């Protein structure tokens, strides 16, 4: 499904009524985000304007489609600095839609160094929300990462994902605490911990699984 089709489906509008809008962020901490489409414009002063279509589409290619097989929801879990992102990038260089706020943020940063998520929070959530929703609606393989957390919250998410027909593959990572602390201290500016990013993952995934569940055709028994 093309980006325009995704957005039209999301908005429930005919092509001729698609609004001309953008997602923008300003360095003074004020951000605004709306649904696309918009031609790319370079940053002016302390402001940035993004082509949401391009930002979304970079997360999609044909390799992530399940092609009639059972889609996989792959989760890398562990404490901070145990190597979740490193392993995810090694195991999932392609074939998965990556749900990662840090990846979206770094794309939007365009090489700049900013606090996470700062003034990019709203456009980041627009892009991440669309990516995650359509990853499920199009039954694509998905990869994400979390710190270990609430057992009830994790179970609730996993139940929602499996109800959509996904197989869950959990990679649990551990690391010597002293080594994890060394890695944490050595983080580069482009290595954002899931400690900060995972709340966005959770929000996107919960909203996306709810939307996908609502989009599924109900059986006659369920409608009675």
Order of alpha helices (4+ residues) and beta strands (2+ residues): alpha-beta-beta-beta-alpha-beta-alpha-beta-alpha-alpha-beta-alpha-beta-alpha-alpha-alpha
